[in-house]
Amino acid sequence: MYKDFYKLQRYPFELTPDPSFLFATTKHKKALIALYEGVQRHKGFVVLTGEVGTGKTLLLRCFMQLFKRNHDVEYAYVFHNSLSPTEFLQNVLCDFRLSTTGSKGELLRELTNYLIGRAQKKLTTCLVVDEAHQLSTEILEELRLLTNLETAERKLLQILLVGQPELDEKLDSTELRQLKQRIAFRAQLAPLDLNETKGYIEYRLQHAGVTSDTSNIFPDPTITAIYRHTNGIPRLINAVCENALISACSKQHSSVTPEIIERVSAELRLGVSLESRADSSNSDDEIDYKSAAKIMLELYAALQKPRPIPQFL
């Protein structure tokens, strides 16, 4: 509901990874280039790691959008990783629209024939594995064996492993030293710094269609407070900003104050002590219940309006 109050065309701080909201820092650009080069040059393994909430899945979706524009590239996307090796292979075949029935040996032959057929046509095939830090050592070793399929010039299957820093630790293990040696490119996403946090918030507001100066909504002292509580983690920035805008809207405030950020961060339990949360509950920054009641009445009236009948071509 704050969208109308701040004259926005869309909500700027949704938690879902929307590629149109990618704020490309230098780190993101380097990571995207590494992913793209690894696949286009048929290097085999590429690894992307980053802490929780730093935007790995968002970057991955941007990358896969590039694939969709290139009909020479076909990819499978797997993110359910608590699977047996056979179940994992079945998920890959399903994404490639291949048969998933038969023994493991038959599944491997199905995939091998598919990869060889595409390679003969000079087409690229890629396997994208999200949340790869959850993969068992057994499955990671199976993936290494899949990259044995190659010609003198190229790997037949390109594999992108995306996960949290635990993935790097797992790949450093003795059991996976052969796989580690096959990694062609590595990229890492780090949290945003203070200036990047400011740019990130302003970019998302502008992309959402804000008509006023973005610094009026989130002044510099407010952004400093956001950075302090989120440590530059984009997912946490989104959560704090979303809740802060709801709170500011309920009070009919045109700007989000640092005090609102303090209270929202406490409610989200972002490292705030119990004493701080108790103090914040007794602050003067309370909801304007008259404004809240008005908003709820407007919402009720909107829900009662008949919905237009959809037009089909």
C-alpha positions as CSV (number, residue, x, y, z in Angstrom):
1,M,0.0,0.0,0.0
2,Y,3.0,2.3,0.4
3,K,3.4,2.1,-3.3
4,D,0.6,4.7,-3.9
5,F,1.7,6.9,-1.1
6,Y,5.3,7.2,-2.5
7,K,4.0,7.3,-6.1
8,L,5.8,4.2,-7.1
9,Q,4.9,2.0,-10.1
10,R,6.0,-1.2,-8.4
11,Y,7.3,-2.4,-5.1
12,P,11.1,-1.8,-5.0
13,F,12.2,-4.1,-2.2
14,E,10.6,-7.5,-2.9
15,L,12.7,-10.4,-1.6
16,T,12.2,-12.5,-4.8
17,P,15.2,-12.3,-7.1
18,D,13.9,-10.2,-10.0
19,P,16.6,-9.8,-12.7
20,S,15.3,-6.4,-13.7
21,F,16.4,-5.1,-10.3
22,L,20.0,-6.2,-10.6
23,F,22.3,-3.5,-9.2
24,A,25.6,-4.4,-11.0
25,T,28.5,-3.5,-8.8
26,T,32.1,-4.2,-9.9
27,K,31.9,-7.5,-8.1
28,H,28.7,-8.5,-9.9
29,K,30.1,-7.6,-13.3
30,K,33.2,-9.6,-12.7
31,A,31.1,-12.6,-11.6
32,L,28.8,-12.3,-14.6
33,I,31.7,-12.2,-17.0
34,A,33.3,-15.2,-15.4
35,L,30.1,-17.2,-15.8
36,Y,29.5,-16.1,-19.3
37,E,33.1,-16.7,-20.4
38,G,33.2,-20.1,-18.8
39,V,30.2,-21.3,-20.7
40,Q,30.8,-19.6,-24.0
41,R,34.4,-20.9,-24.2
42,H,33.4,-24.4,-23.0
43,K,35.7,-24.5,-20.0
44,G,33.8,-27.1,-18.1
45,F,33.5,-26.0,-14.4
46,V,32.8,-22.5,-13.1
47,V,32.1,-21.8,-9.4
48,L,30.3,-18.8,-7.9
49,T,30.2,-18.4,-4.1
50,G,28.9,-15.8,-1.7
51,E,27.3,-15.4,1.7
52,V,23.6,-15.8,2.3
53,G,21.7,-13.0,0.7
54,T,24.4,-11.4,-1.4
55,G,22.5,-12.0,-4.6
56,K,23.8,-15.2,-6.1
57,T,20.4,-16.5,-7.3
58,L,19.6,-13.0,-8.7
59,L,22.8,-13.0,-10.7
60,L,22.2,-16.5,-11.8
61,R,18.7,-15.6,-13.2
62,C,20.2,-12.7,-15.1
63,F,22.7,-15.1,-16.5
64,M,20.0,-17.6,-17.6
65,Q,18.1,-14.8,-19.3
66,L,21.1,-14.4,-21.5
67,F,20.8,-18.1,-22.4
68,K,17.1,-17.7,-23.3
69,R,18.1,-15.1,-25.9
70,N,20.7,-17.5,-27.4
71,H,19.1,-20.4,-29.1
72,D,22.5,-22.2,-29.3
73,V,22.5,-22.7,-25.5
74,E,20.4,-25.2,-23.6
75,Y,20.6,-25.5,-19.9
76,A,19.2,-27.5,-17.0
77,Y,18.7,-25.8,-13.6
78,V,18.8,-27.9,-10.5
79,F,18.3,-26.6,-6.9
80,H,16.9,-29.6,-5.1
81,N,20.1,-31.0,-3.9
82,S,19.1,-33.4,-1.1
83,L,19.0,-36.2,-3.7
84,S,20.7,-39.5,-4.4
85,P,23.0,-39.5,-7.4
86,T,20.3,-41.2,-9.5
87,E,17.6,-38.8,-8.5
88,F,19.9,-35.9,-9.3
89,L,20.6,-37.3,-12.7
90,Q,16.9,-37.7,-13.3
91,N,16.3,-34.1,-12.5
92,V,18.9,-33.1,-15.0
93,L,17.4,-35.3,-17.7
94,C,13.9,-34.0,-16.9
95,D,15.1,-30.4,-17.5
96,F,16.6,-31.4,-20.8
97,R,13.3,-33.1,-21.7
98,L,14.9,-36.5,-21.9
99,S,13.6,-39.9,-20.6
100,T,14.1,-40.3,-16.8
101,T,13.3,-44.0,-16.7
102,G,15.8,-46.9,-16.5
103,S,18.9,-47.8,-14.6
104,K,21.6,-45.2,-13.7
105,G,23.7,-46.6,-16.6
106,E,20.8,-46.1,-19.0
107,L,20.3,-42.6,-17.8
108,L,23.9,-41.8,-18.3
109,R,23.8,-43.2,-21.9
110,E,20.7,-41.0,-22.6
111,L,22.5,-37.9,-21.4
112,T,25.8,-38.8,-23.2
113,N,24.0,-39.3,-26.5
114,Y,22.2,-36.0,-26.0
115,L,25.4,-34.1,-25.3
116,I,27.2,-35.7,-28.3
117,G,24.3,-34.9,-30.6
118,R,24.3,-31.2,-29.6
119,A,28.1,-31.0,-29.8
120,Q,28.0,-32.3,-33.4
121,K,25.6,-29.4,-34.2
122,K,28.0,-26.9,-32.5
123,L,25.5,-26.2,-29.8
124,T,26.3,-25.5,-26.1
125,T,24.8,-27.5,-23.2
126,C,25.0,-26.2,-19.6
127,L,24.1,-27.6,-16.2
128,V,23.4,-24.9,-13.5
129,V,23.4,-26.1,-9.9
130,D,22.1,-23.7,-7.3
131,E,22.7,-24.3,-3.6
132,A,25.6,-26.5,-4.6
133,H,27.1,-26.3,-1.1
134,Q,24.4,-28.9,-0.2
135,L,25.7,-31.4,-2.7
136,S,27.2,-34.6,-1.4
137,T,30.8,-35.5,-2.2
138,E,29.4,-38.4,-4.1
139,I,27.3,-36.2,-6.5
140,L,30.1,-33.7,-6.9
141,E,32.4,-36.6,-8.0
142,E,29.7,-37.7,-10.4
143,L,29.6,-34.2,-11.9
144,R,33.4,-34.4,-12.4
145,L,33.0,-37.6,-14.3
146,L,30.4,-36.0,-16.6
147,T,33.0,-33.4,-17.7
148,N,35.2,-36.3,-19.0
149,L,32.9,-36.1,-22.1
150,E,35.0,-33.8,-24.4
151,T,36.5,-33.4,-27.8
152,A,40.0,-32.1,-28.5
153,E,38.7,-28.5,-28.4
154,R,35.8,-28.4,-25.9
155,K,33.9,-29.9,-23.0
156,L,30.5,-31.3,-24.0
157,L,28.8,-30.2,-20.7
158,Q,29.4,-26.9,-19.0
159,I,28.7,-27.0,-15.2
160,L,28.1,-23.9,-13.0
161,L,28.2,-24.6,-9.3
162,V,26.6,-21.8,-7.2
163,G,26.6,-21.8,-3.4
164,Q,27.6,-20.5,-0.1
165,P,31.3,-20.3,1.1
166,E,30.9,-23.8,2.4
167,L,31.1,-24.9,-1.2
168,D,34.7,-23.6,-1.4
169,E,35.6,-25.5,1.8
170,K,34.1,-28.7,0.3
171,L,36.0,-28.3,-2.9
172,D,39.2,-27.9,-1.0
173,S,38.8,-31.3,0.5
174,T,41.2,-34.1,-0.4
175,E,38.3,-36.2,-1.8
176,L,37.5,-33.6,-4.4
177,R,41.0,-32.5,-5.4
178,Q,40.5,-33.8,-9.0
179,L,37.4,-31.7,-9.4
180,K,39.1,-28.6,-7.9
181,Q,41.8,-28.8,-10.5
182,R,39.2,-28.7,-13.3
183,I,37.6,-25.4,-12.2
184,A,38.3,-22.9,-14.9
185,F,36.9,-19.8,-13.3
186,R,35.9,-18.8,-9.8
187,A,33.9,-15.8,-8.7
188,Q,32.8,-14.5,-5.4
189,L,30.1,-12.1,-4.3
190,A,30.8,-10.0,-1.2
191,P,28.4,-7.7,0.7
192,L,27.9,-4.1,-0.4
193,D,29.9,-1.3,1.2
194,L,28.3,1.9,2.4
195,N,28.4,3.7,-0.9
196,E,27.1,0.6,-2.8
197,T,24.3,0.3,-0.2
198,K,23.3,3.9,-1.0
199,G,23.5,3.3,-4.7
200,Y,21.5,0.0,-4.3
201,I,18.6,1.6,-2.5
202,E,18.5,4.6,-4.9
203,Y,18.6,2.3,-8.0
204,R,15.8,0.1,-6.8
205,L,13.6,3.2,-6.0
206,Q,14.3,4.7,-9.4
207,H,13.6,1.4,-11.1
208,A,10.3,1.2,-9.2
209,G,9.3,4.6,-10.7
210,V,9.9,7.1,-7.9
211,T,9.2,10.6,-9.1
212,S,10.9,12.5,-6.3
213,D,14.5,12.7,-5.3
214,T,15.3,9.3,-3.7
215,S,17.4,11.1,-1.0
216,N,14.1,12.5,0.3
217,I,12.8,9.0,1.0
218,F,16.0,7.6,2.4
219,P,18.3,10.4,3.6
220,D,22.0,9.7,4.2
221,P,21.7,9.2,8.0
222,T,18.9,6.6,7.4
223,I,21.1,4.8,4.8
224,T,23.9,4.7,7.3
225,A,21.6,3.1,9.8
226,I,20.5,0.6,7.3
227,Y,24.1,-0.3,6.4
228,R,25.0,-0.7,10.1
229,H,22.2,-3.2,10.7
230,T,22.4,-5.2,7.5
231,N,26.2,-5.2,6.9
232,G,25.5,-4.5,3.3
233,I,23.6,-7.8,2.7
234,P,21.1,-7.1,-0.2
235,R,18.4,-9.4,1.1
236,L,18.5,-7.8,4.5
237,I,18.5,-4.3,3.0
238,N,15.4,-5.3,1.1
239,A,13.7,-6.6,4.3
240,V,14.6,-3.5,6.3
241,C,13.6,-1.0,3.6
242,E,10.3,-2.8,2.9
243,N,9.3,-2.7,6.5
244,A,10.6,0.8,7.0
245,L,8.5,2.1,4.1
246,I,5.4,0.4,5.5
247,S,6.0,2.0,8.9
248,A,6.7,5.5,7.4
249,C,3.6,5.2,5.2
250,S,1.4,4.3,8.2
251,K,2.5,7.6,9.8
252,Q,2.2,9.6,6.6
253,H,5.9,10.4,6.7
254,S,7.5,11.4,3.4
255,S,10.9,10.3,4.6
256,V,12.2,7.3,6.5
257,T,14.0,8.3,9.7
258,P,16.9,6.5,11.3
259,E,14.6,5.9,14.3
260,I,12.3,3.9,12.1
261,I,15.3,1.8,10.9
262,E,16.2,1.2,14.5
263,R,12.8,-0.1,15.4
264,V,12.4,-2.2,12.2
265,S,15.8,-3.8,12.7
266,A,14.8,-4.7,16.2
267,E,11.6,-6.2,15.0
268,L,13.5,-8.2,12.4
269,R,16.0,-9.3,15.2
270,L,19.0,-8.1,13.2
271,G,21.6,-8.6,16.0
272,V,19.8,-6.3,18.4
273,S,20.0,-7.1,22.1
274,L,16.9,-7.9,24.2
275,E,17.5,-4.6,26.2
276,S,17.4,-2.6,23.0
277,R,14.2,-4.2,21.8
278,A,12.6,-3.5,25.1
279,D,13.6,0.1,25.0
280,S,12.3,0.5,21.4
281,S,8.9,-0.8,22.3
282,N,8.5,2.2,24.7
283,S,9.6,4.8,22.2
284,D,7.5,7.7,21.0
285,D,7.7,6.3,17.4
286,E,4.4,4.6,17.6
287,I,1.9,3.9,14.8
288,D,-0.6,6.6,14.0
289,Y,-3.7,4.5,14.5
290,K,-6.0,7.1,12.9
291,S,-4.0,6.9,9.6
292,A,-3.8,3.1,9.9
293,A,-7.6,2.9,10.2
294,K,-8.1,5.1,7.2
295,I,-5.7,2.9,5.2
296,M,-7.6,-0.2,6.2
297,L,-11.0,1.3,5.2
298,E,-9.5,2.3,1.8
299,L,-8.3,-1.3,1.4
300,Y,-11.7,-2.7,2.3
301,A,-13.4,-0.4,-0.2
302,A,-10.9,-1.4,-2.9
303,L,-11.6,-5.0,-2.3
304,Q,-15.4,-4.5,-2.7
305,K,-15.0,-3.0,-6.2
306,P,-15.9,-5.4,-9.0
307,R,-12.9,-6.7,-10.9
308,P,-12.8,-6.1,-14.6
309,I,-13.5,-9.1,-16.8
310,P,-10.3,-10.1,-18.5
311,Q,-10.2,-9.7,-22.2
312,F,-8.8,-12.5,-24.3
313,L,-7.5,-12.1,-27.8
